[in-house]
Amino acid sequence: MTRIIAVANQKGGVGKTTTSINLAASLGEQGRRVLLIDLDPQGNATMGSGVTETEAGVYDVLLADAEAASATVHLSCGYDLLAAHADLSGAELELASVAQRERRLALALQPLHDAYDYIYIDCPPALSLLTVNALVAAHAVLIPMQCEYYALEGLTALLATIRRVRSSFNAGLMIEGLLRTMFDVRNSLAVEVSDQLVRHFGAQLFQTVIPRNVRLAEAPSHGQPVLQYDRASKGAQAYLALAGEILARESPYPRGDIGS
């Protein structure tokens, strides 16, 4: 059964797109069938995957102008992509008067449930209707976080949104895990915050830590996952380790909830 994971955090610049692209590529290399959905109007996951144009994208799927299966693009880096283009920025206004507007993505993905092992949704950095669509469609949420004192700032609001989505649309939505990103071991503040996250969240925190890495930052400008751009880099090895951690605890059910 397909496992659908929303990669979300309302705080921008925490590594959502980097994680979405590189985790998709790493799981693809492990033989898993992976679809990456770019739900951010900025289209960074699309550009970072080396895709510039497609006949249809996630906007067309949400507005029921195209089927998800026909809109996906197969990439040589090991995963399929449902792309985002500039027109996605107007989707929220157009969806405002549409029936079941919060379920548009979930309904569109139903025909794909046997086609993929994992579907990752790269969410925009806002608790918008697009993000709600991702949370309604998902089994669980993966939350990238930087190790800084403002790291918890967006988490409280995101968890409140998750609880509202649970109560109204998706009772089974759970937390896949929190992922520490852009970590610099030489930064004593980052180490201190990381230790606090371990104490507060324990097993709900991924053991893998994604380092701050130049190759990770460079790879999107080349339209490649870091695994293709520089496999030997610390960033590539970290995402391979994260994929391994996810596969090691592979289960058809979500992990749990923060604070449970």
N, C-alpha and C positions, 0 to 999 in steps of 0.2 A: 504493500500500500504506500502511496506517495506521502511523504512527510513535508508539510508546508511550513516554512520558517520565515517570519517577518524579522528583518534586521532593522531595528528601530531605536532611536533616541532623539528626542526633540532638540537636543543640543547639537548644533552643527560642528563639523570639524573634528569628530571623535573617531573617524575611521569606518563609518557604515559602508560606504561604497568600496573602499579598499578591502574590507572584510568580505563583502558580498562577492566581488570578483574573484578574489584569491581563494576563498573557501570553495566556490563553485569549481574553479580550475583544479584545486587539490583533490576534491572528491571525484571529479571526472577522471583524474589520473588513476584513482583507485578502482576504476571500473564502474562507478555509480553513474546512473543516468540523471543528469542535473539540468534544471531549467532555472535561469536567472531572469527575474522580472525587474525591469528598471521602472519604478513607480515615482521617481523624482523628476519633476519637470525640467530640472537642470540637465538631465540626461548624461550625468557623469559616468554611470556604469555602462551606458551604451558607447560613449566615446572611449572609455578606458578598455573596452573590449575590442576596439578597432573597427566599430561599425559606424558608418556615417549616414547611410541611407537604407531604408527598407520600404517596401510597398505599403506595409501596414505596421502598426505598433500597438502599444498598450492603450493608447487613446481610442483607437478604432475598436478594440476589444471591449473596453468599458462602455462605449456608446452603442455596442452591438452592431457595428458596421463591418466587423470581421470576426472570424472564429479564432480562438487562441492558437489552435494547432496550425492554421495556415499563416498566422502572423509571426510565428517563431522562426528564428534564423539559427542554423547549425554552424558552430564555430570550430575552427581547427584546434583551439586551445582546450577542447574537451567538454564544453557545455553548450546548451542552447540558450538563446537570448530572446526575450520579448522586449523590444526596444522602446525607449521614450524619445519623443521629439518635442519641439517647441509647442505644438498644439496641445500637449498634455496640460499646460498651464491654464487653459480655459475649461478643462474637464469638470472642475468642481462647480462652476456656474451652470454648465449644461446638465450636470447630474442633479442639481438642486431640485428640479421638478420631476425627476424620473422616479417611477415606482421602484421600491426596494433599492434605493440609491446606495445604501451601505453594503449591500450584498452583490453588487455588480461584478466585482472581481471573483468572489466565491462561486457565483453561478457560471461565470465564464471558464473557470478552471475545472469544473466538474468533469468534462470530457477527457481531461488529461490525467486523471487520478491513477490510471494504470500505465501511463506512458513514461513516468519518471519516478526515480527513487526519492529525489529531493527537489523541492521548488523553493528557491530563496527569493525573497521580495526585498529589494533595496528601497526603503521608505524615505520620503522627504524629511528634512529637519524641521518638522512642524506637526502638531497634533491636528491635522486637517482631515477632510473627508477622504482624501486619498489614503492617509495613514489608517483611518478607521476601516476602509475597505480591506487593507492588508491584514489588519487584526481580525476582522470577521472571517477572512478566508483562511487564516493560519491555524495550525495546531499549537504553535508556540512562538515565543519572541526571544530573539538573541539580541542582547543589549551591549553594544561596544561602549566602553568608558575609558576616558583618560584618567590617569592617576594624579589628579589635582584636587584642591579643596572644593572646587566648584563642580566636581564630578557628580555629586548627588543632586545638584540643582534641578536638572531635568528629569531625574529618576522618579521623584515623588509624583510629578504631574503625569508621567508616562504610566506609572503603576495605577494611578487613579483612573486613567483612561482605560487601561486593561480591565480593571474591575467593572467599569461601566459597560464595556463591550461584552464582558462575561454575563452580566445580569440581563442584558437586552438582546444580544445577538449570538453569542458564541460561548456557551457555558463551559466548554472544554479547553478554552484558551489558557495556556500555562506559560511558565518561564523556561526557556531552553537553557539559559545561563547568562552570566555577565562575563564579558571579555575585556581584559585590560589591554589597551592599545597604546601605541606610541610611547612605550615605556623606556626610560633612560635610567639604567642602573646606577649611573654616576650622579644622578639627581637625588639628594637625600630626601627632598620633599616627596618625590614620586615613590620612593621606597617606603616612606612613612605612611602615605595614603594607601599604598598597596597592602601594607600590613593591616591597616584598619579595615579595608574591604574584606580581607581574609577572615578577620575576627567577626565582622558583621554578617557576612553572607556564606562563609564556609563552603559547603559542597556545591552551592549554587554559583560559585565562581569557577570558571574554567581554570584548570591548572596551567594550561598554555598561556604564555604572556607574549603579546606581539611587540617587538622592540621598535623604537624609532630607528628607521633605516633608510638611507639615501636611495637604495635600489627600489624600495617600495614606493617612494615618492616619485621616482623617475619613470617607472613602468607605464603609468597611464598615458604619458605624453607619447609613448611609442605604441599605444593601443594594444598592450599586452598585459596579461597577468604576470606578476613577478616571477612565477615559475618558468615562464618562457623567456622572460627578459634576462634573468640571472638566477638560475636554479641554485647556485651555490651560496647565494646571499642569505644573511640571517633572517631577512623578512620571508623569503621563500620557504626556508626550513621551518620557520615558526608556523606558517599556515599549513604546511604538510603535517606538522605535529598536531595542530588543531583538528585537522581532518581525521587524523588517527584517533584522537581523543573522542571525537563524535562517533566514529565507527565502532570504537571499543565498547561504547554503551548504547549501541544501536538498539532501538526499540520502537514499536509502532505507537507508543504513547508518550506524551510530553513528560518533561522532567519533574516539575514541581512548581511551587510558588514561593516567591520571596516572602520571608516572614512566617512560612508555614511550619 
